[in-house]
């Protein structure tokens, strides 16, 4: 008789755990996730809104583990004397910002495990805004540990130079690996 409650508890826990990945798969939660990210950019770096650093301790709360691994591998492969492929903040498509204005987020759920979010915003206030202050980004989101994470960011701000952050990293790592000189033992003559 005591086994029945244990079985019921085990089945309940298994059902909750299997349902957990689906917690993240709706458009409202994806939009809320992205909105929470851009709160780190609202007032620029001057008030401590430093964005999301992919080397920071909270990066795993925003970036998918596979994208973080690529970013960190690229930094390591480039070494301290070279600039990695990502020498900017991919979330704002910038190195510097005064804040985020006119943020628009449109989320399309492709599958329960994948969403595309089109974002547009400006990095300067409307008054005296330069032409290059507008950003257009497309985020690919997939759930990890029951919550949305950034799997890729495609920057479409300049139609002549669109790029995927993931592809940029993969290409840089491939280039670094193909250009690495093979290590050979020194030859000695007798």
C-alpha positions in Angstrom: 0.0 0.0 0.0 2.8 2.4 0.7 4.3 1.9 -2.7 1.2 3.4 -4.4 1.7 6.9 -3.0 5.4 6.8 -3.9 4.5 5.7 -7.5 2.0 8.5 -7.7 4.6 11.1 -6.4 7.2 9.8 -8.9 4.7 10.0 -11.8 3.7 13.5 -10.8 7.4 14.6 -10.6 8.2 13.0 -13.9 5.2 14.8 -15.5 6.2 18.2 -14.1 9.8 17.7 -15.3 8.8 16.7 -18.8 6.4 19.7 -19.0 9.0 22.2 -17.8 10.7 22.7 -21.2 7.4 23.8 -22.6 7.2 26.6 -20.0 9.2 28.9 -22.3 7.6 28.2 -25.6 5.0 31.0 -26.0 5.3 34.4 -27.7 4.5 36.3 -24.5 7.3 34.7 -22.5 9.7 35.2 -25.4 8.8 38.9 -25.6 9.1 39.2 -21.8 12.5 37.6 -21.9 13.7 40.1 -24.6 12.2 43.0 -22.8 14.0 42.0 -19.6 17.3 42.0 -21.6 16.9 45.5 -22.9 16.2 46.9 -19.5 20.0 46.5 -19.1 20.4 49.0 -21.9 17.8 51.6 -21.2 19.9 54.5 -19.9 23.3 53.8 -21.4 26.5 52.8 -19.6 26.6 56.1 -17.7 24.2 55.0 -15.0 25.6 51.5 -14.6 23.4 49.9 -17.3 26.3 48.0 -18.6 24.4 45.6 -20.9 24.9 41.9 -20.9 28.6 40.8 -20.9 29.0 37.3 -22.4 31.9 36.8 -20.0 29.9 37.8 -17.0 28.4 35.5 -14.4 24.9 36.2 -15.6 25.5 35.4 -19.3 24.0 31.9 -19.0 20.7 33.6 -18.0 20.5 35.1 -21.5 22.7 33.3 -24.0 22.3 29.6 -25.0 25.2 27.5 -23.7 26.3 26.6 -27.2 26.6 30.3 -28.2 28.4 31.1 -25.0 30.8 28.3 -25.7 31.5 29.7 -29.2 32.0 33.2 -27.9 34.4 32.1 -25.2 36.3 29.7 -27.5 36.8 32.5 -30.0 38.2 34.8 -27.4 40.6 32.1 -26.2 41.6 31.1 -29.7 42.4 34.7 -30.6 44.6 35.1 -27.5 45.3 38.3 -25.7 47.0 40.1 -28.6 44.2 39.7 -31.2 40.7 41.0 -31.5 38.0 38.3 -31.4 35.2 38.1 -34.0 32.8 39.7 -31.5 34.4 42.9 -30.3 31.0 44.6 -29.8 27.9 43.9 -27.8 25.8 41.7 -30.1 22.6 42.4 -28.2 22.6 46.1 -29.1 24.8 45.7 -32.2 27.0 48.4 -30.8 30.1 49.3 -28.8 28.6 52.3 -27.1 25.1 53.5 -26.5 23.2 56.3 -24.8 20.2 54.2 -24.1 17.5 52.3 -26.1 14.6 54.2 -27.7 11.6 53.1 -29.7 12.1 49.4 -28.9 9.8 47.2 -30.9 9.7 43.4 -30.5 7.7 41.1 -32.8 7.9 37.4 -31.8 7.0 34.5 -34.1 6.9 31.0 -32.7 8.2 28.6 -35.3 8.0 25.5 -33.2 7.5 24.8 -29.5 11.3 24.7 -29.4 12.2 27.7 -31.5 11.1 31.4 -31.9 12.3 34.2 -34.1 12.0 37.7 -32.7 12.5 40.8 -34.9 13.6 43.8 -32.9 14.2 47.4 -33.9 15.3 50.2 -31.8 17.5 53.3 -31.7 20.7 53.9 -29.8 20.1 57.7 -29.5 17.2 59.9 -28.5 14.9 61.2 -31.3 16.4 64.7 -31.2 19.5 64.8 -33.3 19.5 61.0 -34.0 22.2 60.0 -36.5 21.1 57.8 -39.4 23.3 54.9 -38.2 21.7 54.8 -34.7 18.8 52.5 -35.7 19.3 48.8 -35.2 17.4 45.9 -36.7 18.1 42.5 -35.2 16.6 39.1 -35.5 17.0 36.8 -32.5 16.7 33.1 -32.7 15.5 31.8 -29.3 15.4 28.3 -28.1 14.6 27.0 -24.6 17.3 25.7 -22.3 16.7 24.6 -18.7 13.0 25.6 -19.2 13.6 29.2 -20.2 14.3 31.0 -23.5 17.9 31.7 -24.4 19.6 33.5 -27.3 20.7 30.9 -29.8 21.8 33.4 -32.5 21.5 37.1 -33.4 21.3 38.2 -37.0 22.1 41.9 -37.4 20.2 43.4 -40.3 20.9 47.1 -39.4 22.9 47.6 -42.6 21.3 45.7 -45.5 24.6 45.6 -47.3 26.3 43.9 -44.4 23.9 41.6 -42.6 25.6 38.9 -40.5 24.8 36.1 -38.0 26.7 36.2 -34.7 26.9 32.4 -34.6 28.2 32.2 -38.2 30.7 35.0 -37.5 32.1 33.0 -34.6 32.1 29.7 -36.4 33.9 31.2 -39.4 36.5 33.0 -37.2 37.2 29.8 -35.3 37.5 27.8 -38.5 39.9 30.4 -39.9 42.0 30.4 -36.8 42.2 26.6 -36.8 43.1 26.4 -40.5 45.8 29.1 -40.2 47.4 27.6 -37.1 50.9 26.3 -37.9 51.3 22.6 -37.2 53.5 22.0 -34.3 56.5 20.0 -35.2 59.5 18.9 -33.2 62.6 20.8 -34.0 65.0 19.0 -36.3 68.6 18.4 -35.2 71.5 17.6 -37.5 74.2 15.2 -36.5 
